[in-house]
Amino acid sequence: MRAKRYDCLDATLGFLLCLVLGLGAWGGEPQVNNGVLQVSFGAGGGLSGFRDLRNGHEFIADADVWRLWSIDLLDTEGDAVIDPSEAGAFRWAVSGSAVKGLTLTWEGFEGHGAPGMRVTATVSLPEGAAESRWRIEVEGTGNLRLGAVHFPRIAPVAAQQREMVAVPIWMGQRTEKARELVGTKRRLEWGYPGLLSMQCMTVYRDGGPGLYVMSDDTAALAKRFVVFGAAGPGLGLALVQLPENSGAGSGGYVSPYAVVVGAFEGDWFTVAERYRAWALEQSWARSCRLRTGGTADWVTDTGLWVWNRGRSEGVIDPALALEAHAQLPVSVFWHWWHGCAYDMGFPEYLPPREGAEPFQAALARAHEGDVHAIVYMNQRLWGMTTQSWAEQGAERYAVKGPDGTVRPEVYNTFTKAPCASMCMGTAFWRDTYAELAEGAVRLGVDGIYMDQACSSLACFDPTHGHPLGGGAYWMNGFRCLQADIRERCAPLRQVVLAGEGCGETWLPYLDLMLSLQVSLERYAAPGAWEPIPFFHAVYHGYGIFYGNYSSLTMPPYDALWPAEFAPKEPLKLLDRKYATQFRIEQARAFVWGQQPSLANFRPEQMESRAAEVDYVLRLAKLRYAARRYLLEGTMLRPPALNVAEQTIDVSRLSIYAGQRGGLTEYEKAYAVVLASAWQAPEGDVAVVLTNITQEVQHITLSLDTAVYPIAEGSVIRVFDGADEREAGHAAGNPVEVAVDLPPVGACIYTFVAGSDAGVDAAGRRP
């Protein structure tokens, strides 16, 4: 890196020139505001201020010490990063009337073989809006290959008390330890579309000033969102733009979308509401399968999922028994049905491990009992030790890094067998997977669970025929794949496709999204993150979410794994001290509007763990009756509850963690009552409540009608799944309701305007 160097104009002449041309003088401070926000830059173009003029809060801690942008280069010897410190000249200009704006320009880059390179950043502030819009253009790069453009970099963000960082990592997560995390790891980074389900992230003081970053990219181009740190408690936010074809030979890069940086007061739900206003106007929301009628009726009618593994007698039979006991429609989420070992033998799924005929007979028995089944098929992994990997030359169609090599992924901790991610941009992989899916459907399955579906990777193999690195080819490939599967299976049945995680751009292609963060503590390191329904707050009613690691047993063990690692007591019941954790996982799914799921279920649990199973069924029946809210409704802000916390025992275990060395445990405090609020399509409001403790909980709902659109005089009803009664009429603002929740109880309060008073508590109309 070289020291900063600026044009040597005489100060007076430079000032006069700026007056004529509208340019900022060297050493001056570029600044723009629209009466709501003020954005300032230092003499070299570093961000020095981002102020909310409504409350006077300044989000930037120090002036002009952080690079506003940086560019990663590929195939470059020596320094592979360009940033503003290497510019020989910097200038700026003010523009706009209704939209206030600044243009910042850096040029004079003598290094890296591109002396004609120029970087131009623009920031605009729409009149009266609490947001700014950022774009970048890189010109004159010659033959340089641009791997990534980091812009904008909003840093260093001033620390606040009770500071939270919230990110839509699939369903959504937040942490109050972001500075601690980046102080250790230096950066946290999530790809979109993929692990990041929406194009946004936020840092805020709970209930106070907050900052969000989002992009308005309607093409779902590959990008990354980053929370990064530096020495000390520094924290910053950045978006990493990934040029299509790495900008090679194109002469540069022009951002095809704006990055929006805005200010607010509130929390993650405030950001979800702002994002929702934009997101529901996009093509993926308008063409989602749930709203367009593409999803099979049995999926929307499912009252409870059983997530079991192995042969049919341990999957179909328990589901049939539970359906008979629960008197609810039960569906099956079936792992380890396939002929290969889990996490190593993919994609050698066929024939089923118990043989084609017994497998077909089991599915026929399920259908006779009105039980439907989707089966596991990972949609991007190929085991590199399988016979088919060599015979079919699969390596040619695998994802390649910038160096042209496959990057193996190892999931199976017992065998350490490597897998390769196959490129969704290749017809070979799409045809291979679609043929396998068709084969499974011909055996009688009702759908395919496409593991790792809501993820995407950058591939740099020039023989695949897609843009290298960035672009939208992964999503385009997935669109083609799901369409091919549906077309192949149409003569057989209306096939259902599910995927792991959440993702807005998958809404037109998936019927179901597996949302496991309701069980975050069961598989993640303790203390760093907690789950939030970020995605659900935006897209509930536009997709169906299901899934739960919540189990009453130790994890199962695949019979095709090495015998020496198998547990002595398969599916051993967990200690009852973890019952409250089990209830929390089920309670989250319930109040966040998911279809309930029960993992590793055995019929004998209806007696050996009757209390826990009864709790699941109570929530499932209540949710099933209230589908106008909990399937089709819009999530409203969760009601604030003045309730105590209870410290409980928490188990941490997963498919692999529970075998060697057993489970690990710790203690954590949770609110004793979980709640959510919903608005049905007709406008009725509901509040959903459940008590996770063994004691009666007395609470008071205080509902501001500006947040919860409850009309004066609305009929209040309460429904607990078994009994329904009227509980008065809404009066005044806020509307206050006293609630006594019995031990491990649950209920739904509905608020229905007078003209709709015939609607019962479950949302049913006469």
C-alpha positions in Angstrom: 0.0 0.0 0.0 1.1 3.5 -0.7 0.5 6.6 1.4 -2.4 8.9 0.3 -1.5 11.4 -2.4 -3.8 14.2 -3.7 -3.8 16.7 -6.5 -1.4 19.6 -5.9 -3.8 22.4 -7.0 -3.3 25.7 -5.3 -5.9 25.9 -2.6 -7.5 29.1 -3.9 -7.6 28.0 -7.5 -8.9 24.6 -6.5 -11.7 26.3 -4.5 -12.7 28.5 -7.4 -12.7 25.5 -9.8 -14.9 23.6 -7.4 -17.4 26.5 -7.4 -17.5 26.4 -11.2 -17.7 22.7 -11.6 -19.7 21.8 -8.5 -16.7 19.7 -7.2 -15.6 19.4 -3.6 -12.2 20.9 -2.8 -9.2 18.8 -1.7 -9.2 18.7 2.1 -12.9 19.6 2.3 -15.5 17.4 3.9 -18.1 16.1 1.5 -21.5 16.1 3.1 -25.1 15.6 2.1 -28.4 15.6 4.1 -32.1 15.6 3.3 -33.4 16.9 6.5 -33.7 13.4 8.0 -30.2 11.9 7.5 -26.8 13.5 7.1 -24.0 11.5 5.5 -20.4 12.9 5.8 -17.0 11.9 4.4 -13.4 12.8 5.3 -10.9 14.4 3.0 -9.9 11.1 1.5 -13.5 9.8 1.0 -13.7 7.7 4.1 -17.1 7.6 5.8 -17.0 10.0 8.8 -20.6 10.4 9.7 -24.0 8.9 9.4 -26.4 10.9 11.6 -30.1 10.5 12.2 -31.2 14.2 12.4 -34.5 13.3 14.0 -32.9 12.1 17.2 -29.4 13.4 16.8 -27.8 9.9 17.0 -24.5 9.5 15.2 -23.8 6.0 14.0 -20.1 6.4 13.0 -17.6 6.4 15.9 -14.5 7.9 14.2 -13.8 10.1 11.2 -12.3 9.0 7.9 -10.3 6.0 9.3 -12.1 3.2 7.4 -12.0 2.4 3.7 -15.4 3.0 2.1 -14.6 0.3 -0.4 -12.0 -2.3 -1.4 -11.6 -4.6 -4.4 -10.3 -8.2 -4.2 -8.4 -9.3 -7.3 -8.0 -12.8 -8.7 -4.9 -14.3 -10.2 -2.7 -11.4 -9.0 0.8 -11.7 -7.7 1.6 -9.7 -4.6 -1.0 -7.4 -3.2 -4.4 -8.7 -4.2 -6.5 -5.9 -2.8 -7.0 -2.3 -4.1 -8.5 0.3 -1.8 -8.7 4.1 -1.7 -5.3 4.6 -0.1 -3.7 3.7 -3.5 -5.5 6.5 -5.3 -3.4 9.4 -6.6 -6.4 11.7 -6.7 -9.8 12.1 -5.1 -12.6 14.5 -5.9 -16.3 14.9 -5.1 -19.4 16.7 -6.3 -22.8 17.5 -5.0 -25.9 16.9 -7.0 -29.7 16.7 -6.9 -32.7 18.6 -5.6 -35.6 16.2 -4.7 -32.9 13.5 -4.3 -29.8 14.9 -2.6 -26.6 13.2 -3.7 -22.8 13.0 -3.6 -20.5 11.6 -6.2 -17.1 10.5 -4.9 -14.3 9.6 -7.4 -10.9 8.0 -6.9 -8.3 7.7 -9.7 -4.6 7.6 -10.4 -4.0 4.0 -9.5 -0.5 3.3 -10.7 -0.2 -0.2 -9.3 -1.6 -3.5 -10.4 -1.2 -2.7 -14.1 -4.3 -0.6 -14.4 -3.2 3.0 -14.3 -6.4 4.2 -16.0 -8.7 2.7 -13.3 -11.3 4.9 -11.8 -13.7 4.2 -8.9 -16.9 6.2 -8.6 -19.2 5.9 -5.7 -22.6 7.7 -5.4 -24.8 8.2 -2.4 -28.3 9.6 -2.7 -30.8 10.6 -0.1 -34.4 10.7 -1.2 -36.3 13.7 0.2 -37.8 13.1 3.6 -36.6 9.5 3.8 -34.6 7.9 6.6 -32.4 6.0 4.1 -29.6 6.4 1.7 -28.9 4.6 -1.6 -25.3 3.6 -2.6 -23.9 2.5 -5.9 -20.3 1.9 -7.2 -18.7 1.9 -10.6 -15.2 0.6 -11.4 -13.8 1.6 -14.8 -10.5 1.1 -16.7 -9.5 -2.2 -15.0 -7.9 -3.6 -18.2 -7.2 -7.3 -17.8 -7.6 -7.3 -14.0 -10.0 -10.0 -12.7 -12.3 -8.6 -10.0 -13.1 -11.3 -7.4 -15.2 -9.1 -5.1 -16.2 -5.4 -4.6 -16.7 -4.6 -0.9 -19.1 -1.6 -1.0 -20.3 0.1 1.0 -18.3 -0.5 4.2 -20.2 1.2 7.0 -17.7 1.5 9.9 -16.9 1.9 12.6 -20.4 1.7 14.1 -20.6 3.5 17.4 -21.3 1.1 20.3 -24.6 1.3 22.2 -25.9 -0.3 25.3 -28.1 -3.3 24.8 -26.8 -3.5 21.2 -28.1 -6.3 19.0 -27.1 -7.5 15.5 -29.8 -9.4 13.7 -29.3 -11.3 10.5 -31.7 -13.4 8.4 -29.6 -16.5 8.6 -32.3 -18.7 7.1 -35.2 -18.2 9.6 -33.2 -15.5 11.5 -30.8 -15.0 14.4 -29.7 -12.2 16.6 -26.8 -11.7 19.0 -25.8 -9.2 21.7 -22.2 -10.4 21.4 -21.4 -9.3 17.9 -18.4 -7.2 18.9 -17.0 -10.1 20.9 -17.5 -12.4 17.9 -15.9 -10.2 15.3 -13.1 -9.4 17.8 -12.2 -13.0 17.7 -13.1 -14.1 14.2 -12.6 -10.7 12.6 -15.6 -11.1 10.3 -18.9 -13.0 10.0 -20.0 -13.5 6.4 -23.1 -14.9 4.8 -23.9 -15.6 1.2 -27.1 -14.5 -0.6 -29.1 -16.2 -2.1 -28.3 -19.0 0.3 -27.6 -19.1 4.0 -28.9 -15.5 4.0 -32.6 -15.8 3.2 -33.1 -12.1 2.6 -31.0 -9.1 1.5 -30.6 -7.3 4.8 -29.0 -7.1 8.2 -29.2 -4.7 11.1 -27.5 -3.4 14.2 -29.5 -1.5 16.8 -30.1 -0.7 20.5 -33.1 -2.6 21.5 -36.0 -0.1 21.3 -33.6 2.7 20.3 -31.5 3.9 17.3 -30.7 1.3 14.6 -29.0 1.0 11.3 -29.9 -1.4 8.5 -28.2 -2.5 5.3 -30.2 -4.0 2.4 -30.0 -4.3 -1.3 -32.9 -3.8 -3.8 -31.6 -6.5 -6.2 -34.6 -8.0 -8.0 -32.4 -10.4 -10.0 -31.1 -12.3 -6.9 -27.5 -11.9 -7.9 -24.9 -13.6 -5.8 -23.5 -11.4 -3.0 -22.4 -11.6 0.6 -23.3 -9.6 3.7 -20.6 -9.1 6.3 -20.2 -8.0 9.9 -16.6 -7.3 10.5 -14.3 -6.0 13.3 -10.9 -4.6 14.0 -8.6 -4.1 17.0 -10.6 -3.3 20.1 -14.4 -3.3 20.0 -14.8 -2.0 16.5 -17.7 -3.2 14.4 -18.7 -2.6 10.8 -21.3 -3.7 8.2 -20.5 -4.3 4.6 -22.0 -5.7 1.4 -19.7 -7.7 -0.9 -20.7 -7.5 -4.5 -19.6 -10.4 -6.8 -19.0 -9.3 -10.4 -20.3 -11.7 -13.0 -17.4 -13.3 -14.9 -15.1 -11.6 -12.4 -15.1 -8.5 -14.7 -12.4 -10.1 -16.8 -11.9 -8.2 -20.1 -15.0 -6.0 -19.4 -13.0 -3.0 -18.3 -14.7 -2.8 -14.9 -17.9 -3.3 -12.9 -21.1 -1.3 -12.5 -23.3 -2.2 -9.5 -26.6 -3.5 -11.0 -28.5 -2.6 -7.8 -28.6 -0.1 -5.0 -27.4 -0.8 -1.5 -29.8 0.9 0.9 -28.5 2.1 4.3 -31.2 3.4 6.6 -31.8 4.6 10.1 -34.7 3.7 12.4 -35.8 3.4 16.0 -37.0 0.0 17.2 -35.6 -3.6 16.7 -35.3 -6.4 14.1 -39.1 -6.5 13.7 -39.0 -2.8 12.6 -36.5 -3.7 9.9 -38.7 -6.7 8.9 -41.6 -4.4 8.4 -39.6 -2.1 6.2 -38.2 -4.9 4.2 -41.6 -6.5 3.8 -43.0 -3.4 2.2 -40.5 -3.9 -0.6 -40.2 -7.7 -0.6 -43.9 -8.5 -1.1 -43.9 -6.5 -4.4 -41.1 -8.7 -5.9 -41.6 -11.5 -8.4 -40.7 -14.3 -5.9 -43.5 -13.2 -3.6 -46.1 -12.7 -6.3 -45.4 -16.1 -7.9 -44.9 -18.1 -4.7 -46.4 -21.6 -4.8 -48.6 -21.2 -1.7 -50.4 -18.0 -3.0 -50.7 -19.3 -6.6 -52.2 -22.6 -5.7 -49.3 -24.7 -6.8 -48.9 -26.6 -3.4 -50.7 -29.9 -3.0 -53.7 -29.8 -0.7 -52.3 -32.5 1.6 -49.4 -30.2 2.4 -51.5 -27.3 3.5 -53.7 -29.7 5.4 -50.9 -31.4 7.4 -51.4 -31.1 11.1 -48.2 -32.7 12.3 -44.9 -34.0 10.8 -43.1 -37.1 12.0 -39.4 -36.9 11.2 -38.1 -40.5 11.4 -35.2 -42.4 9.8 -34.4 -45.8 8.6 -36.6 -48.6 7.4 -40.4 -48.3 6.9 -41.4 -50.1 10.1 -39.7 -47.4 12.1 -41.2 -44.6 10.0 -44.6 -45.4 8.5 -45.9 -47.4 11.3 -45.2 -44.8 14.0 -46.8 -42.1 11.8 -50.0 -44.2 11.4 -50.2 -44.8 15.1 -49.8 -41.1 15.9 -52.4 -40.1 13.4 -54.9 -42.5 14.9 -54.1 -41.2 18.4 -54.0 -37.5 17.5 -56.9 -37.4 15.1 -54.9 -35.0 13.0 -53.5 -35.3 9.4 -50.0 -36.6 9.9 -47.2 -36.5 7.2 -43.8 -38.2 7.1 -40.4 -36.6 6.7 -38.3 -39.7 5.9 -34.5 -39.8 6.1 -32.2 -42.9 5.5 -34.7 -44.7 3.3 -32.0 -44.8 0.6 -29.6 -47.5 -0.3 -26.5 -45.6 0.5 -25.0 -44.4 3.7 -25.9 -40.9 4.9 -23.5 -38.1 4.2 -21.1 -40.2 2.2 -22.9 -42.4 -0.5 -24.9 -39.7 -2.3 -26.4 -39.8 -4.9 -26.7 -43.6 -4.9 -30.2 -43.4 -3.4 -31.8 -46.2 -5.4 -32.8 -48.9 -4.8 -34.2 -48.3 -1.3 -32.2 -50.0 1.5 -35.1 -52.4 2.3 -35.7 -53.2 -1.4 -38.1 -51.7 -3.9 -41.1 -54.0 -3.2 -41.2 -53.6 0.6 -40.7 -49.9 0.3 -43.6 -49.6 -2.2 -45.8 -51.7 0.1 -45.1 -49.5 3.1 -46.0 -46.3 1.1 -49.2 -48.0 -0.1 -50.1 -48.7 3.5 -49.4 -45.1 4.4 -51.6 -43.8 1.6 -54.4 -46.1 2.8 -54.2 -44.4 6.1 -54.1 -40.9 4.5 -50.4 -40.4 5.5 -48.1 -38.8 2.9 -44.3 -39.0 2.8 -41.4 -36.9 1.4 -38.0 -38.5 1.3 -34.5 -37.2 1.7 -32.3 -36.5 -1.4 -29.4 -34.1 -1.1 -29.6 -31.7 -4.0 -25.9 -30.9 -4.5 -23.6 -33.5 -2.9 -21.8 -36.4 -4.6 -19.7 -38.7 -2.5 -16.1 -38.7 -3.9 -15.5 -42.2 -2.7 -18.5 -43.7 -4.5 -18.3 -45.9 -7.5 -20.5 -43.6 -9.5 -18.2 -40.6 -8.9 -15.5 -42.3 -11.0 -17.7 -44.1 -13.5 -19.7 -41.1 -14.4 -16.8 -38.6 -14.4 -18.7 -36.5 -12.0 -15.7 -34.4 -11.0 -16.0 -32.5 -14.3 -19.4 -31.1 -13.2 -18.5 -30.3 -9.6 -18.2 -26.7 -8.3 -14.7 -25.4 -8.8 -12.9 -22.6 -6.9 -11.0 -19.8 -8.6 -8.0 -22.1 -8.8 -10.0 -24.6 -10.9 -10.1 -27.4 -8.2 -12.9 -29.1 -6.3 -13.2 -28.2 -2.7 -14.3 -31.3 -0.8 -16.8 -31.1 2.0 -16.7 -33.6 4.9 -19.9 -34.1 7.0 -19.6 -37.7 8.2 -17.4 -37.5 11.4 -17.1 -41.3 11.6 -15.8 -42.1 8.1 -14.4 -38.6 7.1 -15.6 -39.4 3.6 -15.4 -36.3 1.3 -18.2 -35.1 -0.8 -18.2 -32.6 -3.7 -20.8 -30.0 -4.4 -22.2 -30.4 -7.8 -22.8 -27.3 -10.0 -26.4 -26.3 -10.4 -25.4 -24.5 -13.6 -24.7 -27.8 -15.4 -27.4 -29.8 -17.2 -25.5 -33.0 -16.3 -26.2 -32.6 -12.6 -29.7 -31.3 -13.0 -30.5 -34.3 -15.3 -28.9 -36.7 -12.9 -30.8 -35.5 -9.9 -34.2 -35.1 -11.7 -33.9 -38.7 -12.9 -33.3 -40.0 -9.4 -36.2 -37.9 -8.0 -38.5 -39.3 -10.7 -37.4 -42.8 -9.7 -38.3 -42.2 -6.1 -41.7 -40.8 -7.1 -42.4 -43.9 -9.2 -41.9 -46.0 -6.1 -44.7 -44.1 -4.5 -43.2 -41.2 -2.5 -45.2 -38.0 -2.5 -42.3 -35.6 -2.6 -38.6 -35.0 -2.3 -36.8 -33.2 0.5 -33.9 -31.4 -1.4 -31.3 -31.0 1.4 -29.1 -27.9 1.2 -31.6 -26.4 -1.4 -31.6 -22.9 0.1 -27.9 -22.4 -0.6 -25.8 -21.4 -3.6 -22.1 -21.5 -4.4 -19.8 -19.6 -6.7 -18.3 -21.8 -9.5 -15.3 -20.8 -11.6 -15.3 -23.7 -14.1 -15.3 -22.2 -17.6 -16.4 -25.5 -19.2 -19.8 -25.4 -17.4 -21.2 -22.7 -19.7 -22.3 -20.3 -17.0 -20.9 -16.9 -15.9 -17.9 -17.4 -13.6 -18.2 -16.4 -10.0 -21.1 -14.0 -9.5 -24.4 -13.9 -11.3 -27.8 -15.6 -11.1 -27.0 -18.9 -12.7 -27.4 -21.0 -9.6 -31.0 -19.8 -9.1 -31.7 -20.2 -12.8 -30.3 -23.7 -12.6 -32.5 -24.5 -9.6 -35.6 -23.1 -11.4 -34.8 -25.5 -14.3 -34.3 -28.4 -12.0 -37.5 -28.1 -10.1 -39.5 -27.6 -13.3 -37.9 -30.7 -14.8 -38.8 -32.8 -11.7 -42.4 -31.6 -11.7 -42.8 -32.2 -15.4 -41.4 -35.7 -15.2 -43.6 -36.6 -12.2 -46.8 -34.9 -13.4 -48.2 -38.1 -15.0 -47.7 -39.9 -11.6 -48.8 -37.3 -9.0 -48.5 -33.7 -8.0 -45.0 -33.9 -6.6 -44.1 -31.9 -3.5 -40.6 -30.3 -3.2 -39.2 -29.2 0.1 -35.8 -27.6 0.9 -33.5 -27.0 3.8 -33.7 -23.5 5.3 -35.5 -20.4 4.1 -34.9 -18.3 1.1 -37.0 -15.7 -0.6 -35.9 -16.5 -4.1 -36.9 -20.2 -3.6 -40.6 -19.3 -2.8 -41.8 -19.9 -6.4 -40.0 -23.3 -6.5 -40.4 -25.0 -3.1 -43.6 -26.1 -1.4 -42.1 -26.4 2.0 -39.1 -24.9 3.8 -37.4 -26.7 6.7 -36.9 -24.2 9.5 -34.8 -25.8 12.3 -33.6 -22.8 14.2 -36.5 -23.3 16.6 -34.1 -25.9 17.9 -30.9 -23.8 17.6 -29.6 -24.7 21.1 -29.7 -28.4 20.3 -27.1 -28.1 17.6 -25.3 -24.7 17.9 -22.6 -23.5 20.3 -24.3 -22.0 23.4 -24.6 -18.3 24.1 -23.7 -16.6 20.8 -27.0 -16.4 18.9 -30.7 -16.8 19.6 -33.3 -17.6 16.9 -35.9 -15.0 15.7 -38.6 -15.4 13.1 -37.1 -12.7 10.8 -38.0 -14.5 7.6 -41.4 -15.4 8.9 -42.2 -11.8 9.9 -41.7 -10.9 6.2 -43.0 -14.0 4.3 -45.4 -15.9 6.5 -48.4 -16.6 4.4 -46.2 -16.9 1.3 -44.5 -20.1 2.2 -45.0 -23.1 4.5 -42.4 -23.6 7.2 -42.0 -26.9 9.1 -39.4 -28.9 11.0 -38.0 -29.3 14.5 -35.0 -31.2 16.0 -37.2 -31.5 19.1 -36.8 -35.1 20.2 -37.3 -37.2 23.3 -34.4 -39.5 22.4 -30.7 -39.6 21.7 -30.0 -39.2 17.9 -30.4 -42.2 15.7 -27.4 -44.0 14.1 -27.4 -45.0 10.4 -27.0 -48.8 10.2 -24.7 -48.3 7.1 -22.2 -46.4 9.2 -19.3 -48.2 10.9 -20.6 -50.6 13.5 -17.9 -49.7 16.0 -19.4 -46.2 16.6 -23.0 -47.4 17.0 -24.6 -46.6 20.4 -25.3 -49.5 22.8 -28.9 -48.2 23.3 -30.3 -46.9 20.0 -32.8 -44.0 20.4 -32.3 -44.0 24.2 -34.8 -41.7 26.0 -33.3 -38.5 27.2 -33.5 -37.5 30.8 -36.7 -35.8 31.8 -34.8 -32.8 33.0 -34.7 -31.7 29.3 -38.5 -31.6 29.0 -38.7 -27.9 29.3 -36.2 -27.5 26.4 -38.4 -29.8 24.4 -41.4 -27.6 25.1 -39.5 -24.4 24.2 -38.7 -25.9 20.8 -42.3 -26.9 20.2 -43.6 -23.6 21.6 -41.4 -21.5 19.2 -42.7 -23.4 16.2 -46.2 -22.9 17.4 -46.1 -19.2 18.1 -44.0 -18.5 15.0 -46.6 -20.2 12.7 -44.8 -23.3 11.6 -46.3 -26.7 11.0 -45.4 -28.8 14.1 -42.9 -31.6 13.8 -41.8 -34.4 16.1 -38.5 -36.2 15.5 -37.5 -39.7 16.4 -41.1 -40.6 17.4 -41.9 -44.1 18.6 -45.5 -45.2 19.6 -44.4 -46.2 23.1 -43.5 -42.5 23.8 -47.3 -41.9 24.1 -47.0 -43.7 27.4 -43.4 -43.3 28.5 -43.4 -39.6 27.7 -47.1 -38.9 27.7 -46.8 -35.3 29.1 -44.5 -34.2 26.4 -46.4 -35.9 23.6 -49.7 -34.4 24.9 -48.1 -30.9 24.8 -47.1 -31.4 21.2 -50.6 -32.6 20.3 -52.3 -29.8 22.2 -50.3 -27.2 20.2 -50.8 -29.0 16.9 -54.6 -29.2 17.4 -54.8 -25.5 18.3 -52.7 -24.5 15.4 -54.7 -26.7 13.0 -57.9 -25.0 14.1 -56.4 -21.5 13.7 -54.9 -21.9 10.2 -56.5 -18.6 9.0 -53.9 -17.0 11.3 -51.1 -19.5 11.6 -51.0 -20.6 8.0 -52.3 -17.7 6.0 -51.9 -14.7 8.3 -49.4 -11.9 8.5 -47.2 -11.8 11.5 -47.6 -8.7 13.7 -45.1 -7.4 16.3 -44.8 -9.9 19.1 -46.7 -8.5 22.1 -44.5 -7.3 25.0 -45.0 -9.5 28.0 -43.9 -8.6 31.5 -43.0 -12.2 32.5 -40.3 -13.8 34.5 -37.5 -16.0 33.2 -36.7 -19.5 34.3 -33.3 -21.2 34.1 -33.5 -24.6 32.6 -31.2 -27.5 31.6 -30.4 -27.5 27.9 -29.0 -30.4 26.0 -26.7 -30.0 22.9 -26.6 -32.9 20.6 -27.1 -33.8 16.9 -26.8 -36.7 14.5 -23.0 -36.8 15.1 -22.6 -34.9 18.4 -24.7 -37.4 20.3 -22.6 -40.5 19.5 -18.9 -40.0 20.5 -18.8 -38.7 24.1 -22.6 -38.3 24.3 -24.4 -35.0 24.8 -23.2 -31.8 26.4 -25.4 -29.7 28.6 -25.6 -26.2 30.0 -28.1 -23.9 31.7 -30.0 -21.0 30.1 -32.8 -18.6 31.1 -36.0 -18.3 29.0 -39.2 -16.3 29.3 -41.9 -18.5 30.9 -44.5 -17.5 28.3 -44.0 -17.2 24.5 -46.4 -15.1 22.4 -47.0 -13.8 18.9 -49.7 -11.8 17.1 -51.3 -12.3 13.7 -53.7 -10.6 11.3 -55.9 -12.9 9.2 -56.5 -12.1 5.5 -59.9 -10.7 6.5 -58.3 -8.3 9.0 -59.1 -10.1 12.3 -56.3 -10.0 14.9 -55.2 -12.9 17.1 -52.7 -13.3 19.9 -51.1 -16.7 20.4 -49.8 -17.7 23.9 -48.2 -20.7 25.5 -46.8 -21.4 29.0 -43.7 -23.6 29.0 -43.7 -24.1 32.8 -45.5 -26.3 35.3 -47.0 -23.3 37.1 -49.9 -21.0 36.3 -48.8 -17.8 34.7 -50.8 -14.6 35.1 -50.2 -11.9 32.4 -51.8 -8.9 31.0 -52.0 -8.2 27.3 -51.7 -4.5 26.5 -52.3 -4.0 22.8 -51.7 -0.7 21.2 -54.3 -0.4 18.4 -51.8 1.5 16.2 -49.8 -1.7 16.1 -52.6 -4.3 16.5 -55.5 -3.0 14.3 -58.3 -3.9 16.8 -61.5 -1.9 16.2 -63.4 -0.5 19.2 -66.0 -2.9 20.4 -64.4 -6.0 18.7 -65.6 -9.3 20.2 -62.8 -11.0 22.2 -62.8 -14.8 22.2 -60.4 -17.2 23.7 -59.8 -20.7 22.4 -57.6 -23.4 24.0 -58.2 -26.2 21.5 -60.9 -27.8 23.6 -63.1 -25.0 24.8 -64.1 -21.7 23.3 -65.7 -18.8 25.1 -66.3 -15.1 24.7 -64.1 -12.9 26.9 -65.6 -9.4 26.4 -65.2 -6.6 24.0 -62.3 -4.4 23.1 -62.4 -0.9 24.6 -60.0 2.0 24.7 -56.4 2.1 23.7 -54.4 0.1 24.6 -56.8 -2.9 24.6 -56.0 -4.8 27.9 -56.8 -8.4 28.6 -56.0 -10.3 31.7 -54.9 -13.9 31.0 -54.4 -16.9 33.3 -52.4 -19.5 31.5 -52.5 -23.0 33.1 -49.4 -25.1 33.5 -48.0 -26.0 30.0 -51.2 -24.4 28.6 -51.8 -22.6 25.3 -54.5 -20.5 23.9 -55.4 -18.1 21.2 -57.2 -14.8 21.8 -59.0 -13.3 18.8 -60.4 -9.8 18.2 -63.1 -9.6 15.6 -64.9 -6.4 14.6 -68.7 -6.3 15.1 -69.7 -6.9 11.5 -67.6 -10.1 11.6 -68.6 -11.2 15.1 -69.7 -14.6 13.6 -66.1 -15.6 13.3 -65.1 -18.0 16.0 -61.8 -18.0 17.9 -60.2 -20.3 15.3 -61.0 -17.9 12.5 -63.8 -20.0 11.0 -66.7 -18.1 9.5 -70.3 -19.3 9.2 
